[in-house]
Amino acid sequence: MGWVGDARLLPRNKPYITAAAALAGQYLGSRLIVTDSGSGAPTPAPVELVRAVAEVCSVPYFYGGGVRKPEQAREIIKAGADGIQIGTAFEAERNKMRDKVAEFVKVIKEEGKKRV
């Protein structure tokens, strides 16, 4: 969508800019913050970016884009995201979807329990 809308995307290598944008959204009244690398992104955003956003926001924070492996999901939750939107990882292996979902649920729950 960034290409279609000719948007100036936030740089993945400057987490403080994304954190500032997320905080601005919160201050403007957003009750949920979502950062997204885009559908079919080759990799998730760096964990430093996720951590920077999670550290400044006091509202729930979700990350989406590029998460294809359970270990990537674990790292995103460990970095501070409250949840993850996962799509492409499941579409790629539709015949194994139940098993894939179970793998992701397991690691996300494990990391989430460490916070409580």
C-alpha positions as CSV (number, residue, x, y, z in Angstrom):
1,M,0.0,0.0,0.0
2,G,2.9,2.3,0.6
3,W,3.8,2.2,-3.0
4,V,0.2,2.6,-4.2
5,G,-0.3,5.6,-1.9
6,D,3.1,7.0,-2.6
7,A,3.6,7.2,1.2
8,R,6.9,8.0,2.9
9,L,7.4,4.8,4.8
10,L,9.0,4.9,8.2
11,P,12.6,3.6,8.0
12,R,13.1,0.2,9.6
13,N,16.7,1.2,10.7
14,K,15.6,4.2,12.8
15,P,13.3,2.7,15.5
16,Y,13.0,6.0,17.3
17,I,11.1,7.6,14.4
18,T,8.5,4.7,14.5
19,A,8.3,5.0,18.3
20,A,7.6,8.7,18.0
21,A,4.9,8.2,15.4
22,A,3.3,5.5,17.5
23,L,3.4,7.8,20.6
24,A,1.8,10.6,18.5
25,G,-1.0,8.2,17.6
26,Q,-1.5,7.4,21.2
27,Y,-1.6,11.0,22.2
28,L,-4.1,11.7,19.5
29,G,-6.4,9.2,21.1
30,S,-5.6,5.8,19.5
31,R,-6.5,3.0,21.8
32,L,-4.4,0.5,19.9
33,I,-1.1,0.9,18.0
34,V,-0.3,-1.3,15.0
35,T,2.9,-1.3,13.0
36,D,3.0,-3.3,9.9
37,S,5.8,-4.2,7.4
38,G,3.1,-5.1,4.8
39,S,1.5,-8.3,3.5
40,G,4.1,-10.7,2.2
41,A,7.0,-8.7,3.7
42,P,10.2,-10.7,3.3
43,T,11.1,-10.3,7.0
44,P,9.6,-8.9,10.1
45,A,10.8,-5.5,11.3
46,P,13.9,-5.5,13.5
47,V,13.2,-6.4,17.1
48,E,14.8,-3.0,18.1
49,L,11.9,-1.3,16.3
50,V,9.3,-3.4,18.1
51,R,11.0,-2.8,21.4
52,A,11.2,1.0,20.8
53,V,7.5,1.2,20.1
54,A,6.5,-1.1,23.0
55,E,8.6,0.9,25.5
56,V,6.8,4.2,24.7
57,C,3.2,3.1,24.3
58,S,0.8,2.4,27.2
59,V,-2.0,1.1,24.9
60,P,-2.0,-2.4,23.4
61,Y,0.6,-2.7,20.6
62,F,0.3,-5.2,17.7
63,Y,2.8,-6.0,15.0
64,G,2.2,-7.4,11.5
65,G,4.2,-8.4,8.5
66,G,6.9,-10.8,7.6
67,V,6.4,-13.2,10.5
68,R,6.6,-16.7,9.0
69,K,8.2,-18.8,11.7
70,P,7.3,-19.4,15.3
71,E,10.7,-18.2,16.5
72,Q,10.1,-14.9,14.8
73,A,6.8,-14.6,16.6
74,R,8.6,-15.4,19.9
75,E,11.1,-12.6,19.3
76,I,8.4,-10.1,18.5
77,I,6.5,-10.8,21.7
78,K,9.7,-10.9,23.7
79,A,10.5,-7.4,22.3
80,G,7.2,-6.1,23.7
81,A,4.4,-6.5,21.2
82,D,1.1,-7.5,22.8
83,G,0.0,-9.4,19.8
84,I,0.9,-10.3,16.2
85,Q,-1.0,-10.4,13.0
86,I,0.0,-13.4,10.9
87,G,-1.3,-14.1,7.5
88,T,1.2,-15.1,4.8
89,A,2.8,-17.8,7.0
90,F,-0.5,-19.7,7.0
91,E,-1.4,-19.0,3.4
92,A,1.8,-20.6,2.2
93,E,1.0,-24.0,3.7
94,R,-2.7,-24.3,3.8
95,N,-2.7,-28.1,4.1
96,K,-0.6,-27.8,7.3
97,M,-2.5,-24.8,8.7
98,R,-3.8,-26.4,11.9
99,D,-0.2,-27.5,12.9
100,K,1.3,-24.1,12.0
101,V,-1.3,-22.2,14.0
102,A,-0.6,-24.5,17.0
103,E,3.1,-23.8,16.7
104,F,2.6,-20.1,16.7
105,V,0.1,-20.2,19.6
106,K,2.5,-22.2,21.7
107,V,5.4,-19.8,21.4
108,I,3.3,-16.7,21.8
109,K,1.6,-18.0,24.9
110,E,5.0,-19.0,26.4
111,E,6.4,-15.5,25.9
112,G,3.2,-13.9,27.1
113,K,3.2,-15.9,30.3
114,K,6.7,-14.6,31.1
115,R,5.3,-11.1,31.4
116,V,2.6,-11.9,33.9
